[in-house]
Amino acid sequence: MKLVFKFAVKWGYLDQNPMAEKRVELPRGSTRRRMRPVQLTVAQFLYLVPQFHTRERVAVALVGWLGPRRSEAFGLQWQDLDTESRVVQFRRGFVQGRITLLKTEASRTDLALPEDVADLLEQWRSITPYNQPHDWVFASSFNRGQRPLWPCQILRDHIQPVAAKAGLPKIGWHSFRHTVSAWGKEAGFTLEEVKTLLRHENIATTSQVYGAPQIEAKRELQRRLVEFVKQQAELEGWKPEKDLWANCPTISTSVQ
């Protein structure tokens, strides 16, 4: 029944899923992970990004460098982005067809955008028909831009097949969040710095710190992460066959 209501929301028959967001108590299974979360190496990530058309390339680059939750990435509107100052602010999420406000103060914050990701976002905005301030960055053409794309569908239909063809493990959107966390730790970031990048409310092994880092401090963390990735790419012998961020005007619009 939960899936029935889910697709009823997706296809516009209902405004919200009555079984989502814990409105109905469902049988609980084990919360223990059955498999170790997939993480990408630097070489795998840098190889993967150029394989996509513009829309998918922007999505993978955004989540791959910043590590947002999938609901946060697909809840972005153009008004949340300042590509000139290279800042993104997360305000809302897209969950089971519903637009929800982010619950924690740590989630509702801004992050610095790497220059290459800001450039990609500008490319995408120049060719998508949904490019006004209140439009969704990843708008669904099926719903005429009124709702974002469904994250699971674009992952299943576009991201995972390309990754599989490249010989990479089966990835999910959360794989990129785990990857950013792993890169940060490998780069020598403290747990508090990783917490800042991932916008966690708290970390059990880290004491609470009063005061939020300013955007320039976050930009410095992002710069250090980018520098680490570039150095690691050289160590792993990764060499791009073409410009990673070259223009790719082709748009795939089959995802609803």
Stockholm file with secondary structure:
# STOCKHOLM 1.0

chainA/1-256         MKLVFKFAVKWGYLDQNPMAEKRVELPRGSTRRRMRPVQLTVAQFLYLVPQFHTRERVAVALVGWLGPRRSEAFGLQWQDLDTESRVVQFRRGFVQGRITLLKTEASRTDLALPEDVADLLEQWRSITPYNQPHDWVFASSFNRGQRPLWPCQILRDHIQPVAAKAGLPKIGWHSFRHTVSAWGKEAGFTLEEVKTLLRHENIATTSQVYGAPQIEAKRELQRRLVEFVKQQAELEGWKPEKDLWANCPTISTSVQ
#=GR chainA/1-256 SS CHHHHHHHHHTTSCSSCTTSTTSSCCCCCCCSCSSCCCCCCHHHHHHHGGGSCHHHHHHHHHHHHHCCCHHHHTTCBGGGEETTTTEEECCEEEETTEEEECSSTTTSCEEECCHHHHHHHHHHHHHCSCCSTTSBTTBCTTTTTSSBCCHHHHIIIIIHHHHHHTTCCCCCHHHHHHHHHHHHHHTTCCHHHHHHHHTCSCBTTBCCCCSCCCHHHHHHHHHHHHHHHHHHHHHTTCCCSSCTTCCCCCCCCCCC
#=GC SS_cons         CHHHHHHHHHTTSCSSCTTSTTSSCCCCCCCSCSSCCCCCCHHHHHHHGGGSCHHHHHHHHHHHHHCCCHHHHTTCBGGGEETTTTEEECCEEEETTEEEECSSTTTSCEEECCHHHHHHHHHHHHHCSCCSTTSBTTBCTTTTTSSBCCHHHHIIIIIHHHHHHTTCCCCCHHHHHHHHHHHHHHTTCCHHHHHHHHTCSCBTTBCCCCSCCCHHHHHHHHHHHHHHHHHHHHHTTCCCSSCTTCCCCCCCCCCC
//
